């Protein structure tokens, strides 16, 4: 819709629809799109509303920006942030601020922690740098523990059986809001669970476990989690190259959680839309080298840009780019690193944009933690 199709005196368009009716329709469409992010017709309508001649209609879209999928958000934000109406611009800019990474480290750019540690090491030596890092990590864990305790207390007041309520609700707008409430509640509950896992006191009791069995269970769990997002995982092949009978001393629960997260990330790296995955593969290889178990989890997905990879290497909890688009918590990789280090191991990620990602795990294959890694 363009200004020449609108009667500026009455605010009606060529179909006779008033701007107030268009605003109401924009509200309904934006609400629908937040829950149905791959609806092409709804996306087209919202784009049209963002260009509506009445600022009141454009403001509805600006107010909804934070709930849209990343692709829609990126398409709309340039025009709305440069809107001719001050109020629309202000609302759009606030949406940008709300969708920015929560972590101050992430905002400041790549490698800020590493640069700080390098300055400490150059001035006071490597022991001081390690002590500073350990202090920072412990402070973060304590902060997250306190936050988890507070949020869990609040969540107990929001236990609402939406499925039981919906059959008794006929108003489409209220039904949609209830569904969004349930979706948000479940996301927050998963986030709290990941925060709890990150901050837990790790006292592992490794036992020799069959690595092939753990990988198979992790793959099945990862597929289930991706299917819960409404995605068909058949396009992504899974390959496993693990010697028969290969075992290593691991805490089965923690090690399986690491592999589940990494395989799930590998599958999701092939996403081409909120619901679709392109063809590709995820492979897990394991081998013994002297007294070490080495596992690689490799995918053929879109890879990670250099700046994003540098931030990931700092393993700041909550700093994932996926978290901003609603598909991740930002705690997965930091948890993976903590769990592997609790096995006296080393965890590392390599990636190249459009060239896939490889995660490497190295842990002792004997019971002594003093093995040369």
C-alpha positions in Angstrom: 0.0 0.0 0.0 1.4 3.4 -1.0 0.4 6.9 0.0 -1.2 7.6 -3.4 -3.8 4.9 -2.7 -4.9 6.6 0.5 -7.3 9.5 1.2 -5.3 11.6 3.5 -8.4 13.4 4.8 -10.1 10.3 6.0 -7.2 7.9 6.3 -9.0 5.3 4.1 -7.3 3.4 1.3 -8.6 2.6 -2.2 -10.7 -0.3 -0.7 -12.3 1.9 1.8 -10.5 0.5 4.8 -9.7 3.0 7.5 -6.3 3.3 9.1 -7.8 2.2 12.4 -9.0 -1.0 10.7 -5.6 -1.5 9.1 -4.0 -1.0 12.6 -6.2 -3.7 14.1 -5.4 -6.0 11.2 -1.7 -5.2 11.6 -1.9 -6.2 15.3 -3.5 -9.5 14.5 -1.1 -10.3 11.7 2.0 -9.4 13.8 0.7 -11.6 16.6 0.1 -14.4 14.2 3.6 -14.1 12.7 5.3 -14.3 16.0 3.9 -17.8 16.4 4.1 -18.8 12.7 7.4 -17.4 11.6 7.5 -19.2 8.2 4.1 -18.0 7.0 5.1 -16.3 3.7 1.7 -14.5 3.3 1.9 -13.1 6.8 5.4 -11.9 6.2 4.3 -10.1 3.1 1.4 -8.4 4.9 3.7 -7.3 7.8 6.2 -5.8 5.3 3.3 -3.9 3.7 2.1 -2.6 7.1 5.7 -1.4 7.8 5.4 0.8 4.7 1.8 2.0 5.5 1.3 5.8 5.1 -0.1 6.1 8.7 2.5 6.1 11.4 0.1 4.4 13.8 0.1 1.3 11.6 3.9 1.3 11.2 4.3 1.7 15.0 2.4 -1.6 15.4 5.1 -3.4 13.4 7.9 -1.6 15.2 6.4 -2.7 18.6 6.4 -6.3 17.4 10.0 -6.5 16.0 11.5 -8.3 19.0 9.2 -11.3 18.5 9.9 -11.8 14.8 12.3 -14.3 13.3 15.8 -13.0 12.6 15.2 -12.8 8.8 12.0 -10.8 9.1 13.5 -8.6 11.8 16.6 -7.8 9.6 14.4 -7.0 6.6 12.2 -4.5 8.5 14.6 -2.8 10.9 16.5 -0.5 8.5 13.4 1.3 7.2 11.7 1.5 10.6 14.8 2.9 12.4 14.9 5.6 9.7 11.1 6.2 9.7 9.9 9.8 9.2 7.9 9.6 12.5 9.9 10.1 15.6 7.8 7.7 17.7 8.1 4.9 15.2 11.9 5.4 15.1 12.2 5.4 18.9 10.2 2.2 19.2 12.3 0.5 16.5 15.5 1.6 18.1 14.4 0.2 21.5 13.7 -3.1 19.7 17.3 -3.1 18.5 18.6 -2.6 22.0 16.4 -5.4 23.4 17.6 -7.8 20.7 21.3 -7.0 21.3 23.4 -9.5 23.1 22.8 -9.4 26.9 26.5 -10.0 27.6 28.6 -6.8 27.8 31.6 -8.9 26.7 29.8 -9.8 23.5 28.9 -6.3 22.7 32.4 -5.0 23.1 33.7 -7.2 20.3 35.8 -10.3 19.8 38.5 -11.5 22.2 38.0 -9.0 25.0 38.6 -11.6 27.7 41.7 -13.0 25.9 43.1 -9.5 25.5 42.5 -8.8 29.2 44.2 -12.0 30.2 47.2 -11.3 27.9 47.6 -7.9 29.6 47.6 -9.5 33.1 50.0 -12.2 32.0 52.4 -9.7 30.5 52.4 -7.7 33.6 52.1 -10.3 36.4 52.8 -13.6 34.8 50.8 -16.7 33.6 49.9 -17.8 37.2 48.2 -14.5 37.8 46.3 -14.7 34.5 45.0 -18.2 35.3 44.0 -17.1 38.8 42.1 -14.1 37.3 40.3 -16.4 34.9 39.3 -18.8 37.6 38.1 -16.0 39.8 36.0 -14.6 37.0 34.5 -18.0 36.2 33.7 -18.7 39.9 32.1 -15.3 40.2 29.9 -16.0 37.2 28.9 -19.4 38.6 27.8 -17.8 41.9 25.9 -15.1 40.1 24.1 -17.6 37.9 23.2 -19.8 40.9 21.6 -16.9 42.6 19.7 -15.9 39.5 18.5 -19.5 39.0 17.2 -19.6 42.6 15.3 -16.3 42.1 13.8 -17.2 38.7 12.7 -20.7 39.8 10.8 -19.1 42.7 9.0 -16.8 40.3 8.3 -19.6 37.8 6.4 -21.5 40.5 3.7 -18.8 40.3 3.3 -19.2 36.6 2.5 -22.9 36.3 -0.5 -22.7 34.0 -2.1 -25.7 32.2 -2.6 -24.0 28.9 -3.8 -27.1 27.1 -6.6 -27.5 29.6 -7.7 -23.9 29.3 -7.7 -23.6 25.5 -10.8 -25.7 24.9 -12.8 -23.2 27.0 -11.5 -20.1 25.2 -13.1 -18.9 22.0 -11.6 -15.5 21.5 -8.8 -16.0 18.8 -6.7 -13.2 20.3 -6.7 -14.7 23.8 -6.0 -18.2 22.5 -3.0 -16.8 20.6 -1.7 -15.0 23.7 -2.1 -18.2 25.8 -0.1 -20.1 23.2 2.6 -17.5 23.3 2.6 -17.6 27.1 3.1 -21.3 27.0 5.9 -21.1 24.5 7.7 -18.4 26.5 7.2 -20.3 29.7 8.7 -23.4 28.2 11.7 -21.5 26.8 12.3 -19.9 30.2 12.1 -23.2 31.9 14.7 -24.7 29.5 16.9 -21.7 30.0 16.8 -22.1 33.8 17.7 -25.7 33.4 20.7 -24.9 31.3 21.8 -22.2 33.7 21.5 -24.7 36.6 23.6 -27.2 34.6 26.3 -24.6 34.0 26.5 -23.5 37.6 26.4 -27.0 39.2 29.2 -28.2 41.5 30.9 -30.9 39.4 32.1 -33.9 41.2 32.3 -36.6 38.6 32.8 -40.4 39.1 34.0 -41.6 35.7 33.7 -45.3 34.8 34.6 -47.1 31.6 31.7 -46.7 29.2 31.2 -47.9 25.6 31.7 -44.7 23.5 29.7 -46.0 20.6 26.6 -46.6 22.8 26.8 -43.1 24.2 27.1 -41.5 20.8 24.1 -43.5 19.5 22.0 -42.3 22.4 23.2 -38.7 22.0 22.3 -38.7 18.3 18.8 -40.0 19.0 18.3 -37.4 21.7 19.6 -34.6 19.4 17.2 -35.7 16.7 14.3 -35.7 19.1 15.1 -32.1 20.2 15.3 -30.8 16.7 12.0 -32.5 15.8 10.4 -30.8 18.7 11.2 -27.5 16.9 9.0 -28.7 14.0 12.0 -29.6 11.8 12.4 -32.7 9.6 15.9 -34.1 10.3 15.9 -36.6 7.4 17.9 -34.2 5.2 20.9 -34.4 7.5 22.8 -37.8 7.4 24.5 -39.1 10.5 27.9 -40.9 10.2 29.7 -42.6 13.0 33.3 -44.0 12.8 34.1 -45.5 16.1 36.1 -48.7 16.7 34.2 -51.7 18.1 34.5 -52.0 21.8 36.1 -48.6 22.3 35.7 -47.5 25.9 36.9 -44.7 28.1 36.4 -43.5 31.7 33.6 -40.9 31.5 30.7 -39.7 33.6 28.0 -41.1 31.3 25.3 -38.5 32.0 27.6 -35.5 31.5 29.5 -36.9 28.5 26.2 -37.8 26.8 24.9 -34.3 27.4 28.0 -32.8 25.7 27.6 -35.0 22.6 23.9 -34.4 22.4 24.4 -30.7 22.4 27.2 -30.8 19.8 25.3 -33.2 17.4 22.2 -31.0 17.8 24.2 -27.9 16.9 25.6 -29.8 13.9 22.1 -30.6 12.7 20.8 -27.1 13.2 23.7 -25.7 11.3 22.0 -26.9 8.1 18.9 -24.7 8.7 17.7 -22.7 5.8 14.4 -21.5 7.4 12.8 -21.8 10.9 11.4 -25.2 9.8 13.6 -26.5 7.0 17.1 -28.1 6.9 19.2 -28.4 3.8 21.0 -31.6 2.8 24.2 -32.3 4.7 25.8 -34.5 7.3 27.0 -34.7 10.8 29.8 -37.2 11.6 31.3 -38.4 14.8 34.7 -40.0 14.8 36.6 -41.5 17.8 40.1 -42.9 18.1 42.7 -43.7 20.8 46.1 -42.1 20.6 48.4 -43.4 23.2 46.6 -42.7 26.5 44.0 -40.2 25.0 40.5 -40.5 23.6 40.0 -38.1 20.7 36.5 -37.4 19.4 35.6 -35.1 16.6 32.0 -33.9 15.8 32.0 -32.4 12.3 29.1 -31.0 10.3 28.7 -29.7 6.7 26.6 -26.7 7.8 26.9 -23.0 7.3 29.8 -22.5 9.6 30.6 -19.6 11.9 31.9 -16.2 11.0 35.3 -15.3 12.4 34.0 -12.6 14.8 31.3 -14.9 16.1 33.9 -17.8 16.5 36.2 -15.6 18.5 33.3 -14.8 20.9 32.4 -18.5 21.1 36.0 -19.3 22.1 35.5 -17.2 25.2 32.6 -19.5 26.2 30.6 -16.7 27.9 27.3 -18.2 29.2 24.3 -16.6 27.5 26.3 -15.0 24.7 25.1 -17.2 21.7 23.8 -15.6 18.5 21.3 -18.4 18.4 19.8 -17.2 21.7 18.9 -13.9 20.1 16.8 -15.6 17.4 15.0 -17.8 19.9 16.6 -21.1 19.0 19.2 -21.4 21.7 20.1 -20.5 25.2 23.8 -19.5 24.9 24.7 -22.0 27.6 25.3 -25.1 25.5 28.9 -24.7 24.5 30.1 -23.2 27.9 28.5 -26.3 29.5 30.3 -28.6 27.1 33.6 -27.0 27.9 33.0 -27.2 31.7 32.0 -30.9 31.5 35.0 -31.8 29.3 37.4 -30.0 31.6 35.8 -31.8 34.5 37.0 -35.0 32.8 40.5 -33.4 32.8 40.1 -32.9 29.0 40.3 -30.3 26.4 37.5 -28.9 24.2 38.0 -26.9 21.1 35.9 -25.6 18.1 37.1 -24.8 14.6 34.9 -23.4 12.0 34.9 -21.6 8.6 32.0 -19.6 7.3 30.1 -21.8 4.7 32.7 -24.5 5.5 31.2 -26.3 8.4 32.2 -26.7 12.0 34.4 -29.2 13.9 34.3 -29.7 17.6 37.2 -31.7 19.1 37.3 -33.4 22.5 40.4 -34.9 24.1 40.2 -36.7 27.4 42.4 -39.2 29.2 41.6 -42.8 28.2 43.0 -44.1 31.5 41.8 -43.4 35.1 44.6 -41.0 36.0 43.9 -37.3 35.3 47.6 -36.7 34.8 47.7 -38.1 31.3 49.4 -35.9 28.7 46.7 -34.1 26.8 
